[in-house]
């Protein structure tokens, strides 16, 4: 950690040279769309010269949204509202539109290049027209032009030169969807940012202005879908009273290129339809879903389709009737197909019978069904085979179903990562998963390329993220949680993007462009994910959090159902620790392609980061570092705490460049995180020491209390802001 501390000192000294800035208070509501006036005089002159007037050609709701955003953004960034024009009459015109809405754009040489980018693609380019210098933002569609508008504004927000701007981009994934686990009573499952933003009680009469700001934020990062109801679904949302409310939300989202989706409760034909069965092959059930789907499209003509969670965690599903997941998904697919809708069928399933290894179940259930699903079905697969842990190997289904489109499911809300309290930048985690090589068609068959459809040529592609959004003023429960919403959208657009570059964008748009401050905050963010892995679940440990609310350590818990118990996953005993998933154990490693299976299955080649996920290892086993496994665990747990302390120092160093309100907000959360990182370290090491019977080496902080003390610490089961009693 000495190197990190030295870097913090250097950055702190550098920041002293930043002139005092008059920073307004900022509560975080504006997210990364703050548009503060550009402080660099040279850039401001350049921008004002290049953007003297705006000409948005076309009057669709989407192009009006682009015009509104440009006026808002440029007014803030340039310090004055730009003029509007219907023609390029002088240098410094910004022309926005599509080949359909603008004859000028249609006549430009870039029109053919634009067509190759697909419906959501855009080009932003400096050109000369009629002897005048101009910047063109052109999309194949109105929403493409909107995406290009946000791309240009991002250039300005991050202080990039635009004299010779030349951007061209298109999404690599078709469906980029936020899944809201929001309930009709306003509560949010695994939500840590207040209550739901969807105000069902006041809809349809009152439409919150927050919906439009939500849509703006999503469009700015390329998100094009929103599932507004929980996967643990309530059938009432499919009734006319709620569909009228749903239609109002869809009306707000539509101009921003966002389609609305709903979760479908499999037993709805019984609960709201009066049928005696929900059997997916029953003709009456199939007709009921067809009629209900037709009804939904009358309210929402561009309805996207359904997400279904079935036969998992007590949810009803086709297996209740001895049918397969394909039988269930295809019933919905047939009802949606005439309207162009899709089914996103979640692969997060596990049976009521306790398995020998829960992480194998999704693969075992879905792999045999490859090729059995309708073309408009996508199987929605979590990034890892367990449940959004701080670190898991990539899910073995990726690459294993060449005939069935698989879409990625990330969890943006940090259920297992300290929730709203801990600063953890998930872009690093998602990048690690997306860049993992499945080897299904040889080297280079990465998870990203599977999801993009480049490996098995899927006709439909998608990435979903479980939203971290609520009605808190800052949207996400803490300032830095906004970065995960932003990173999700950017990686869903391009799964091969750099999480470092995305972090840099977000910092500059959200906090400051001061170089030293950007460097300090970027270092914090890039360290944060490994920090939480180290102080929670190092070396491949998983699911040792407290029961139910999943906040805080509880590796000692043993429940009546084994695979809900932390002890099931770490299997610590006096001989060692870890879950044997090799051929001598559960053989879960066999679900991966040969080179991956061989690497993970051998103690000699498995990465340290996944060691205890795949192997039960003796406490005295010598690690690559030269330390014993026990000493390595002590080192990792302490490294996690030390990194959080380094993050505190880095954040303190940026005080001159960040407004006081958000600076204080982040500082208070970092203080909680440091305290709780120590809690995690001391509770886990004290518990595991009862098996290893080995001392914590000299030079490390020793736990302040015996194991019984940590076992008595409690957290409220239902809380908006997690605070736990008794943490030392």
C-alpha positions in Angstrom: 0.0 0.0 0.0 3.0 2.3 0.3 2.9 3.1 -3.4 -0.8 4.1 -3.2 -0.1 6.4 -0.3 2.8 8.0 -2.1 0.5 8.6 -5.1 -2.1 10.2 -2.8 0.5 12.6 -1.4 1.7 13.6 -4.8 -1.9 14.2 -6.0 -2.7 16.2 -2.9 0.3 18.4 -3.4 -0.6 18.9 -7.0 -4.2 19.9 -6.1 -2.9 22.7 -4.0 -2.0 24.4 -7.2 -5.6 24.4 -8.4 -7.0 27.9 -8.0 -9.9 28.3 -5.7 -13.1 27.8 -7.6 -16.5 29.2 -6.7 -18.5 26.0 -6.7 -22.2 25.9 -6.3 -23.9 23.4 -4.0 -24.9 20.3 -5.8 -27.2 17.6 -4.5 -26.5 15.2 -7.3 -29.9 15.4 -9.0 -28.4 16.4 -12.3 -26.3 13.3 -12.5 -23.7 13.6 -15.3 -25.9 16.2 -17.2 -24.8 19.2 -15.1 -23.5 21.4 -17.9 -21.5 23.9 -15.9 -19.8 26.8 -17.8 -16.5 25.8 -19.3 -13.8 27.4 -17.2 -10.9 27.0 -19.7 -10.9 30.3 -21.6 -9.3 28.9 -24.8 -11.8 26.0 -25.0 -14.7 28.4 -24.3 -13.6 30.6 -27.2 -13.3 27.6 -29.5 -16.7 26.3 -28.5 -18.5 29.6 -28.9 -17.0 30.1 -32.3 -18.0 26.6 -33.5 -21.5 26.6 -32.0 -22.9 30.1 -32.6 -26.3 28.8 -33.8 -28.3 25.6 -33.8 -30.4 24.2 -36.6 -32.3 21.1 -35.7 -34.1 20.0 -38.9 -37.3 18.0 -38.1 -40.0 18.4 -35.5 -40.6 14.9 -34.2 -40.8 14.5 -30.4 -37.4 12.9 -30.5 -35.8 15.7 -32.5 -37.5 18.2 -30.2 -35.9 16.4 -27.3 -32.5 16.8 -29.0 -33.1 20.5 -29.6 -34.2 21.0 -25.9 -31.0 19.2 -24.7 -28.8 21.2 -26.9 -30.3 24.5 -25.8 -30.0 23.4 -22.1 -26.5 22.0 -22.5 -25.0 24.8 -24.6 -26.6 27.5 -22.5 -24.9 26.1 -19.4 -21.6 25.2 -21.0 -21.1 28.4 -23.0 -22.7 30.8 -20.6 -25.4 32.0 -23.0 -28.1 30.5 -25.1 -27.2 29.8 -28.7 -29.1 31.4 -31.6 -31.5 29.1 -33.6 -31.5 29.0 -37.4 -33.1 27.3 -40.3 -30.1 27.5 -42.5 -26.3 27.6 -42.6 -25.7 31.3 -43.1 -22.4 31.8 -41.3 -19.5 29.9 -39.7 -20.5 28.2 -36.4 -23.7 26.4 -37.3 -24.6 23.1 -35.6 -26.9 21.1 -37.9 -28.8 18.2 -36.4 -31.1 15.7 -38.2 -31.4 12.6 -40.4 -31.3 12.1 -44.1 -35.1 11.9 -43.9 -35.6 15.1 -41.9 -32.9 17.1 -43.6 -32.3 17.5 -47.4 -28.9 19.0 -46.5 -27.8 16.0 -44.5 -29.2 13.7 -47.2 -26.9 15.4 -49.8 -23.8 15.2 -47.7 -21.0 12.6 -48.7 -21.4 11.1 -45.2 -24.9 9.8 -45.9 -23.6 6.4 -47.3 -21.2 6.0 -44.4 -24.1 6.8 -42.0 -26.4 4.1 -43.5 -23.8 1.4 -42.7 -24.1 2.2 -38.9 -27.6 0.9 -38.5 -30.7 2.5 -37.0 -29.2 3.8 -33.8 -25.9 4.9 -35.4 -24.7 8.5 -35.7 -22.0 10.7 -37.1 -20.8 13.9 -35.6 -18.4 15.7 -38.0 -16.9 19.1 -38.7 -17.7 20.0 -42.4 -17.7 22.9 -44.8 -21.0 23.7 -46.5 -21.6 26.7 -48.8 -18.2 28.0 -47.8 -19.1 28.0 -44.1 -17.7 25.9 -41.3 -20.3 23.8 -39.5 -20.7 20.7 -37.3 -23.2 18.1 -38.4 -24.9 15.6 -36.0 -26.6 13.0 -38.2 -28.4 9.9 -37.3 -30.1 7.2 -39.5 -33.1 7.7 -37.2 -34.3 10.4 -35.0 -33.1 8.5 -31.9 -29.7 8.1 -33.6 -29.6 11.9 -34.0 -30.4 12.2 -30.3 -27.6 9.8 -29.4 -25.2 11.9 -31.5 -26.4 15.1 -29.7 -25.4 13.6 -26.4 -22.1 12.5 -27.9 -21.3 16.0 -28.9 -22.3 17.4 -25.5 -20.1 14.7 -23.9 -17.2 16.1 -25.9 -17.8 19.6 -24.6 -18.4 18.4 -21.0 -15.1 16.5 -21.0 -13.3 19.5 -22.6 -12.3 17.9 -25.9 -11.4 20.0 -28.9 -14.1 20.1 -31.6 -12.6 22.1 -34.4 -12.1 18.9 -36.4 -14.5 16.7 -34.5 -15.1 13.4 -36.2 -17.2 10.9 -34.3 -19.0 7.9 -35.6 -20.6 5.2 -33.4 -23.3 2.6 -33.3 -24.3 0.2 -30.5 -22.9 -3.3 -30.6 -25.9 -4.6 -28.6 -29.5 -4.1 -29.7 -31.4 -4.2 -26.4 -29.9 -2.1 -23.6 -32.4 -2.4 -20.8 -32.7 -1.3 -17.2 -34.7 -3.8 -15.0 -36.5 -2.1 -12.1 -37.3 -4.4 -9.3 -40.0 -2.0 -8.3 -43.3 -3.1 -6.7 -46.7 -1.6 -7.1 -46.8 -0.5 -3.5 -43.7 1.7 -4.1 -41.2 -0.5 -2.4 -38.1 -1.6 -4.3 -36.6 -5.1 -3.9 -32.9 -4.7 -3.4 -33.3 -1.0 -3.7 -31.1 1.3 -1.6 -32.1 4.8 -2.9 -35.5 5.3 -1.4 -38.8 4.3 -2.9 -39.8 3.6 -6.5 -39.8 6.6 -8.9 -43.0 5.1 -10.5 -45.8 6.8 -8.6 -48.6 4.4 -9.3 -51.0 6.0 -6.9 -50.9 9.4 -8.7 -50.8 8.0 -12.2 -52.3 8.5 -14.8 -53.6 11.9 -13.6 -50.2 13.2 -12.5 -47.0 12.4 -14.5 -43.9 13.3 -12.5 -41.3 15.5 -14.2 -38.8 13.1 -12.8 -39.8 10.5 -15.5 -38.5 12.9 -18.2 -35.2 13.4 -16.4 -34.9 9.7 -16.0 -35.4 9.3 -19.8 -32.9 12.0 -20.6 -30.2 10.4 -18.4 -30.8 7.0 -20.0 -30.8 8.3 -23.6 -27.5 10.1 -22.9 -25.8 6.7 -22.3 -27.7 4.7 -24.9 -30.2 2.8 -22.7 -33.2 2.0 -24.9 -35.5 -0.1 -22.6 -37.0 0.0 -19.1 -38.7 -2.9 -17.3 -40.8 -0.9 -14.8 -41.9 -3.8 -12.5 -40.2 -6.4 -10.3 -39.2 -9.8 -11.6 -41.1 -11.2 -8.6 -44.1 -10.0 -10.5 -47.6 -8.8 -9.5 -50.3 -9.8 -11.9 -52.3 -6.6 -11.2 -50.0 -4.6 -13.4 -51.6 -6.4 -16.4 -55.1 -5.1 -15.5 -56.7 -2.2 -17.3 -56.4 0.1 -14.3 -52.6 -0.3 -14.3 -52.2 -0.5 -18.1 -53.6 3.0 -18.3 -50.8 4.1 -15.8 -48.2 2.2 -17.7 -49.2 4.0 -21.0 -48.5 7.4 -19.4 -45.0 6.3 -18.4 -44.4 4.9 -21.9 -45.5 8.2 -23.4 -42.7 10.1 -21.5 -40.0 7.5 -22.4 -40.9 7.2 -26.1 -39.3 10.4 -27.4 -36.0 9.4 -25.8 -35.9 6.1 -27.7 -36.9 4.0 -24.6 -39.4 1.2 -25.0 -41.3 0.0 -22.0 -41.4 -3.6 -20.8 -43.3 -5.4 -18.1 -42.7 -8.5 -16.0 -45.3 -11.2 -16.4 -46.5 -13.4 -13.5 -46.8 -16.9 -14.9 -49.9 -17.6 -12.8 -51.7 -14.4 -14.0 -54.4 -16.4 -15.9 -55.5 -17.8 -12.6 -55.0 -14.7 -10.4 -56.7 -12.1 -12.7 -58.1 -14.2 -15.5 -60.4 -16.6 -13.7 -58.8 -19.8 -15.2 -58.1 -22.8 -13.2 -54.7 -23.5 -14.7 -51.7 -21.6 -16.1 -50.4 -24.7 -18.0 -48.6 -23.2 -21.0 -49.8 -25.9 -23.4 -53.5 -25.4 -22.4 -55.4 -23.8 -25.3 -57.4 -21.5 -23.0 -54.2 -20.3 -21.2 -52.5 -19.6 -24.5 -55.6 -17.7 -25.8 -55.7 -15.7 -22.5 -52.1 -14.6 -22.9 -52.7 -13.7 -26.6 -55.7 -11.6 -25.7 -53.9 -9.9 -22.8 -50.9 -9.1 -25.0 -53.2 -7.6 -27.7 -54.8 -5.5 -25.0 -51.4 -4.2 -23.8 -50.5 -3.1 -27.3 -53.7 -1.1 -27.5 -52.4 0.9 -24.5 -48.7 0.9 -25.5 -48.3 0.5 -29.3 -44.5 0.1 -29.0 -44.6 -2.2 -26.0 -41.3 -4.1 -25.9 -42.4 -7.4 -24.3 -42.1 -9.4 -21.1 -39.5 -10.4 -18.6 -40.3 -13.7 -16.9 -38.9 -15.2 -13.7 -40.3 -18.7 -13.4 -39.7 -21.6 -11.1 -37.2 -19.8 -9.1 -37.4 -18.7 -5.4 -41.0 -19.8 -5.2 -42.2 -18.1 -8.3 -44.7 -20.1 -10.4 -43.6 -21.4 -13.8 -44.1 -24.1 -16.4 -42.4 -26.8 -14.3 -45.4 -26.6 -12.0 -47.2 -28.4 -14.8 -44.3 -30.7 -15.8 -43.5 -28.5 -18.8 -40.1 -27.1 -19.8 -38.8 -23.5 -19.7 -39.1 -23.6 -23.5 -42.8 -24.5 -23.3 -43.3 -21.5 -21.0 -41.2 -19.0 -22.9 -42.7 -20.0 -26.3 -46.2 -19.4 -25.1 -45.4 -15.8 -24.4 -43.3 -15.5 -27.6 -46.2 -16.7 -29.7 -48.5 -14.0 -28.2 -45.9 -11.3 -28.7 -44.6 -12.2 -32.2 -47.4 -10.5 -34.2 -46.5 -7.3 -32.5 -42.8 -7.6 -32.8 -42.4 -8.1 -29.0 -39.8 -10.3 -27.2 -39.6 -12.5 -24.2 -36.6 -12.2 -21.8 -36.7 -15.5 -19.9 -34.4 -15.4 -16.8 -32.0 -18.3 -16.3 -31.8 -17.6 -12.6 -33.4 -20.8 -11.5 -33.0 -23.3 -8.8 -35.2 -26.1 -7.6 -36.8 -26.7 -4.3 -34.6 -29.7 -3.8 -31.2 -28.8 -2.3 -28.6 -29.6 -5.0 -25.1 -30.9 -4.7 -23.9 -27.6 -6.2 -26.3 -24.7 -6.8 -24.1 -23.0 -9.3 -24.6 -25.9 -11.8 -28.4 -25.6 -12.0 -28.9 -23.0 -14.7 -26.6 -24.7 -17.1 -28.1 -28.1 -16.4 -31.6 -26.8 -17.0 -31.1 -24.6 -20.0 -28.2 -26.2 -22.0 -30.4 -29.2 -23.1 -33.1 -26.8 -24.3 -30.8 -25.0 -26.8 -32.6 -24.7 -30.1 -36.1 -25.2 -28.5 -37.0 -21.6 -28.1 -38.9 -19.3 -30.5 -36.8 -16.7 -32.4 -38.1 -13.8 -30.2 -37.0 -15.4 -26.9 -33.8 -14.3 -25.2 -32.4 -16.2 -22.2 -31.3 -13.6 -19.6 -28.2 -14.9 -17.8 -26.5 -13.4 -14.8 -22.9 -12.5 -15.2 -21.8 -15.4 -12.9 -23.4 -18.7 -12.0 -24.3 -17.8 -8.4 -25.8 -14.4 -7.6 -24.0 -11.1 -8.3 -21.2 -11.8 -5.9 -18.2 -9.3 -5.6 -16.3 -11.8 -7.8 -17.5 -14.9 -9.7 -16.2 -16.7 -12.7 -18.2 -15.9 -15.9 -21.4 -17.9 -16.3 -20.7 -21.2 -18.2 -23.9 -20.7 -20.3 -22.2 -18.0 -22.2 -21.0 -19.8 -25.4 -22.9 -23.0 -24.5 -26.2 -22.2 -26.3 -25.3 -21.4 -29.9 -28.9 -21.7 -31.1 -30.5 -19.5 -28.5 -29.7 -15.8 -27.9 -28.3 -15.1 -24.5 -28.5 -11.7 -23.0 -26.3 -10.6 -20.1 -27.8 -9.6 -16.7 -25.7 -7.3 -14.5 -26.8 -6.0 -11.1 -26.3 -2.2 -10.9 -27.7 -2.0 -7.4 -25.0 -3.3 -5.2 -26.9 -6.0 -3.2 -23.7 -7.8 -2.2 -21.2 -4.9 -2.5 -22.1 -2.6 0.4 -25.3 -1.4 -1.1 -25.6 2.4 -1.1 -22.9 2.8 1.6 -19.7 1.5 0.0 -18.0 3.1 -2.9 -17.6 0.4 -5.5 -17.2 1.1 -9.2 -18.7 -1.9 -10.9 -17.4 -1.0 -14.3 -14.2 -2.9 -13.4 -16.2 -6.0 -12.5 -18.3 -6.0 -15.6 -15.3 -5.4 -17.8 -13.6 -8.4 -16.2 -16.5 -10.6 -17.0 -17.0 -9.3 -20.6 -13.3 -9.8 -21.4 -13.3 -13.3 -20.1 -12.5 -15.8 -22.8 -15.0 -18.7 -23.1 -12.9 -20.5 -25.7 -16.0 -22.1 -27.2 -14.7 -21.4 -30.7 -11.0 -21.0 -29.8 -9.1 -18.1 -28.3 -10.9 -14.8 -28.6 -14.5 -16.1 -28.0 -15.0 -13.6 -25.2 -18.2 -13.2 -23.2 -18.6 -9.7 -24.8 -18.5 -11.2 -28.3 -21.0 -13.9 -27.3 -23.4 -11.2 -26.0 -22.8 -9.1 -29.1 -23.8 -12.1 -31.2 -20.4 -12.2 -32.9 -19.7 -15.8 -31.8 -22.9 -17.6 -32.6 -24.5 -14.9 -34.9 -27.6 -14.2 -32.7 -30.3 -12.4 -34.5 -31.2 -10.6 -31.3 -28.7 -9.3 -28.7 -29.2 -7.7 -25.3 -27.8 -6.6 -21.9 -30.0 -5.9 -18.9 -29.0 -4.2 -15.6 -30.9 -4.4 -12.4 -31.4 -0.7 -11.7 -30.1 1.2 -8.6 -32.5 4.0 -9.0 -35.0 5.4 -6.5 -36.7 8.6 -5.4 -33.7 9.8 -3.4 -32.7 13.3 -4.6 -29.4 11.9 -5.9 -31.3 9.0 -7.6 -29.0 6.2 -6.5 -28.5 6.6 -2.7 -25.0 8.0 -2.9 -23.0 10.1 -5.4 -20.7 7.4 -6.6 -23.5 4.9 -7.2 -24.4 7.1 -10.2 -21.2 6.0 -11.8 -22.5 2.4 -12.0 -25.7 3.5 -13.8 -23.5 5.5 -16.2 -21.1 2.6 -16.7 -23.9 0.1 -17.3 -25.2 2.2 -20.2 -21.8 2.8 -21.8 -20.9 -0.9 -21.6 -24.3 -2.1 -22.8 -23.7 0.1 -25.9 -20.2 -1.3 -26.3 -19.3 -4.3 -24.2 -15.7 -4.0 -25.4 -15.3 -0.4 -24.0 -12.7 0.4 -21.4 -14.0 0.8 -17.8 -11.1 3.2 -17.2 -12.2 5.5 -20.1 -15.8 5.3 -18.9 -14.8 6.3 -15.4 -12.8 9.2 -16.8 -15.8 10.5 -18.7 -18.1 10.2 -15.7 -15.7 12.1 -13.4 -15.3 14.9 -15.8 -19.1 15.2 -16.5 -20.1 14.7 -12.8 -17.4 16.5 -10.7 -14.6 18.3 -12.4 -12.2 18.5 -15.4 -9.2 19.6 -13.1 -6.5 17.1 -14.2 -5.1 16.2 -10.8 -8.6 15.8 -9.3 -9.7 13.6 -12.2 -6.6 11.4 -11.7 -7.3 11.1 -7.9 -10.9 10.2 -8.3 -10.1 7.8 -11.1 -7.6 6.0 -8.9 -10.3 5.7 -6.2 -12.8 4.2 -8.6 -10.4 1.8 -10.2 -9.2 0.5 -6.8 -12.6 0.2 -5.3 -13.9 -3.1 -6.7 -10.7 -5.0 -5.8 -10.9 -3.4 -2.3 -14.4 -4.7 -1.7 -13.4 -8.2 -2.9 -10.5 -8.2 -0.5 -12.3 -7.1 2.6 -15.4 -9.2 1.9 -14.7 -12.3 -0.2 -11.0 -12.7 -1.2 -9.5 -15.5 -3.1 -12.8 -16.8 -4.6 -14.9 -16.9 -1.4 -18.6 -16.1 -2.0 -21.9 -15.6 -0.4 -20.7 -15.2 3.2 -22.9 -12.1 3.8 -25.6 -11.9 6.4 -28.9 -13.6 5.7 -31.8 -11.8 4.1 -30.7 -8.3 3.8 -27.1 -9.4 2.7 -25.5 -6.5 4.6 -22.4 -7.3 6.6 -20.4 -10.5 7.3 -21.9 -13.7 8.6 -19.8 -16.6 7.4 -21.0 -18.6 10.5 -24.6 -18.8 9.5 -26.1 -22.3 8.9 -29.7 -22.3 7.8 -32.2 -25.1 7.4 -31.7 -24.9 3.6 -28.1 -25.6 2.9 -27.7 -23.5 -0.3 -29.0 -20.4 1.5 -26.2 -20.8 4.1 -22.8 -19.2 4.0 -21.3 -22.4 5.4 -22.4 -24.2 2.3 -20.3 -22.0 0.1 -17.0 -21.7 2.0 -16.9 -25.2 3.5 -14.3 -24.2 6.1 -13.0 -27.0 8.3 -9.8 -27.7 10.2 -8.2 -29.1 7.0 -8.9 -26.1 4.8 -11.4 -23.9 3.0 -13.1 -23.7 -0.3 -15.7 -25.4 -2.5 -14.3 -28.3 -4.5 -15.8 -27.9 -8.0 -13.2 -30.1 -9.7 -13.8 -33.6 -11.0 -13.2 -34.8 -7.4 -16.0 -32.6 -6.1 -19.2 -31.3 -7.8 -17.4 -31.1 -11.2 -19.0 -27.7 -12.0 -15.8 -27.0 -13.8 -16.9 -29.4 -16.5 -19.5 -26.9 -17.7 -16.7 -24.8 -19.2 -14.9 -25.3 -22.5 -11.7 -27.4 -22.4 -9.0 -24.7 -21.9 -11.1 -22.9 -19.3 -11.9 -26.2 -17.5 -8.3 -27.2 -17.5 -7.1 -23.8 -16.2 -9.7 -23.6 -13.4 -9.6 -27.3 -12.5 -5.9 -27.3 -11.6 -4.3 -25.8 -8.5 -1.3 -25.0 -10.5 -3.1 -22.8 -13.0 -6.3 -21.5 -11.4 -6.0 -17.8 -10.7 -5.6 -16.8 -7.1 -8.8 -14.7 -7.5 -10.9 -17.8 -8.0 -8.9 -20.3 -6.0 -11.5 -21.1 -3.3 -14.4 -21.0 -5.8 -13.1 -24.1 -7.4 -10.9 -25.8 -4.8 -10.9 -26.8 -1.2 -7.4 -25.8 -0.1 -5.3 -26.6 3.0 -4.7 -23.7 5.3 -0.9 -24.2 5.0 -1.0 -24.5 1.2 1.8 -22.3 -0.3 0.5 -19.6 -2.5 2.3 -17.9 -5.5 3.2 -15.1 -3.2 5.2 -17.5 -1.0 2.6 -17.0 1.9 0.5 -19.8 3.3 -3.2 -19.7 2.3 -4.0 -18.5 5.8 -1.4 -15.7 5.7 -2.6 -14.8 2.2 -6.2 -14.4 3.5 -4.9 -12.2 6.3 -3.0 -10.1 3.7 -5.9 -9.7 1.4 -8.4 -8.8 4.1 -6.0 -6.1 5.4 -5.2 -4.9 1.9 -9.0 -4.2 1.4 -9.1 -2.0 4.5 -5.8 -0.3 3.5 -7.3 0.5 0.1 -10.3 2.2 1.6 -8.1 4.3 3.8 -6.1 5.3 0.6 -9.4 6.2 -1.0 -10.2 8.5 1.9 -6.9 10.3 1.5 -7.5 10.6 -2.2 -10.9 12.1 -1.7 -9.6 14.5 0.9 -7.1 15.7 -1.7 -9.8 16.8 -4.2 -11.7 19.1 -1.9 -10.7 22.3 -3.8 -12.2 20.9 -7.0 -15.6 19.6 -5.7 -18.6 21.4 -4.3 -18.9 21.3 -0.5 -22.2 19.4 -0.4 -21.2 16.4 -2.5 -17.7 16.5 -0.9 -19.1 16.1 2.5 -21.6 13.5 1.4 -18.9 11.3 -0.1 -16.6 11.8 2.9 -19.3 10.6 5.3 -19.9 7.5 3.3 -16.2 6.7 3.0 -15.9 7.0 6.8 -18.7 4.4 7.1 -17.0 2.2 4.5 -13.6 2.2 6.4 -15.3 1.2 9.6 -17.3 -1.5 8.0 -14.3 -2.8 6.0 -12.6 -3.3 9.4 -15.8 -5.1 10.6 -15.7 -7.4 7.6 -12.0 -8.1 8.0 -12.1 -8.8 11.8 -15.3 -10.8 11.8 -14.3 -13.0 8.9 -10.7 -13.6 10.1 -11.8 -14.3 13.6 -14.3 -16.9 12.4 -12.0 -18.6 9.9 -9.2 -18.6 12.5 -11.4 -20.9 14.6 -10.7 -23.5 11.8 -7.2 -22.7 10.7 -6.0 -22.4 14.3 -3.2 -20.2 13.0 -2.2 -16.8 14.3 -2.6 -13.5 12.5 1.0 -12.6 11.7 2.7 -9.8 13.5 2.5 -6.5 11.7 -1.2 -6.7 11.0 -4.0 -5.1 13.0 -5.5 -7.7 15.4 -9.3 -8.1 15.8 -10.4 -6.0 18.7 -13.0 -8.5 19.9 -13.7 -12.2 20.1 -15.9 -14.0 17.6 -19.0 -13.9 19.8 -18.9 -10.1 19.7 -19.1 -10.0 15.9 -21.8 -12.6 15.8 -24.0 -10.4 18.0 -23.9 -7.4 15.6 -27.2 -6.8 14.0 -28.5 -4.8 11.1 -32.1 -3.7 10.6 -33.9 -6.2 8.3 -35.7 -3.4 6.5 -33.8 -0.2 6.1 -33.4 2.6 3.7 -29.9 3.6 4.8 -28.1 0.6 6.3 -26.7 1.2 9.7 -25.7 -1.7 12.0 -25.5 -1.7 15.7 -22.4 -2.7 17.6 -19.7 -2.2 14.9 -16.5 -1.4 16.7 
